[in-house]
């Protein structure tokens, strides 16, 4: 079975968190586009967490379609 993603929504801050692991102090941060922040593994530079700011506002725009600048890689077991 593959890695699980954990989705958490902070209603007060209006932030959607998408996590492969819990955020930690040593992660690097990079803004992928306006109001989307990636937290990266400092050694592999893989995205471990995403923070989507103003999440509910994004869903109210453009027919509630949310696009993220992230490519998924699927590995099938042989």
Backbone torsions as a table, in degrees:
resi	resn	phi	psi	omega
1	UNK	NA	142.4	-177.6
2	UNK	-78.4	-177.8	178.6
3	UNK	-68.5	146.8	176.6
4	UNK	-95.0	146.6	172.6
5	UNK	-105.4	138.3	178.0
6	UNK	-109.9	123.5	179.0
7	UNK	-104.6	126.3	177.5
8	UNK	-131.5	137.9	-179.9
9	UNK	-118.3	126.4	175.4
10	UNK	-97.8	101.6	-176.2
11	UNK	-64.5	-38.9	-178.7
12	UNK	-66.9	-46.0	179.8
13	UNK	-84.5	-11.4	-176.7
14	UNK	55.3	51.7	-178.7
15	UNK	-125.4	130.8	171.4
16	UNK	-98.4	126.9	177.1
17	UNK	-106.1	130.0	174.1
18	UNK	-119.3	115.0	-170.9
19	UNK	-123.2	135.3	167.6
20	UNK	-89.9	-25.5	178.0
21	UNK	-151.3	169.9	176.2
22	UNK	-68.7	138.0	175.7
23	UNK	-59.2	148.1	178.8
24	UNK	-140.9	162.7	-170.8
25	UNK	-61.4	-31.1	-174.5
26	UNK	-82.9	-2.6	-177.8
27	UNK	-68.8	146.8	171.8
28	UNK	-87.6	154.9	177.7
29	UNK	-120.8	144.1	177.6
30	UNK	-146.0	131.4	176.6
31	UNK	-82.9	117.8	-178.2
32	UNK	-79.0	-39.6	174.7
33	UNK	-158.5	-179.2	-178.7
34	UNK	-53.2	122.2	172.1
35	UNK	66.6	22.7	171.1
36	UNK	-127.1	117.5	-176.7
37	UNK	-115.1	131.2	175.4
38	UNK	-103.5	139.0	172.6
39	UNK	-107.6	125.2	-170.8
40	UNK	-111.5	147.3	172.3
41	UNK	-65.6	128.1	-175.3
42	UNK	-66.5	-21.1	-179.0
43	UNK	-96.0	-44.3	-175.7
44	UNK	-96.9	-16.2	-177.3
45	UNK	64.0	18.3	174.4
46	UNK	-76.3	146.7	175.8
47	UNK	-73.0	124.8	178.1
48	UNK	-108.5	-25.7	-177.8
49	UNK	-146.8	147.4	172.0
50	UNK	-125.2	143.2	174.3
51	UNK	-123.3	119.5	179.2
52	UNK	-107.9	106.4	-176.9
53	UNK	-79.4	152.4	179.9
54	UNK	53.1	45.9	-173.2
55	UNK	-59.0	-48.0	-177.3
56	UNK	-65.7	-34.4	177.7
57	UNK	-64.7	-38.9	178.0
58	UNK	-62.1	-40.1	-178.2
59	UNK	-70.4	-23.8	179.1
60	UNK	-79.6	-14.6	-179.3
61	UNK	-95.9	157.2	170.1
62	UNK	48.9	48.7	174.5
63	UNK	60.5	29.1	176.2
64	UNK	60.2	35.5	175.0
65	UNK	-99.9	127.8	179.5
66	UNK	-110.7	117.3	177.0
67	UNK	-112.2	134.2	178.2
68	UNK	-118.0	142.8	-179.7
69	UNK	-82.3	57.7	-175.8
70	UNK	-131.6	137.6	177.0
71	UNK	-104.8	132.3	178.5
72	UNK	-96.6	143.1	176.1
73	UNK	-114.3	126.4	-179.3
74	UNK	-108.7	128.2	178.6
75	UNK	-112.7	123.5	178.3
76	UNK	-99.1	139.1	177.4
77	UNK	-75.4	139.0	178.8
78	UNK	-83.3	NA	NA
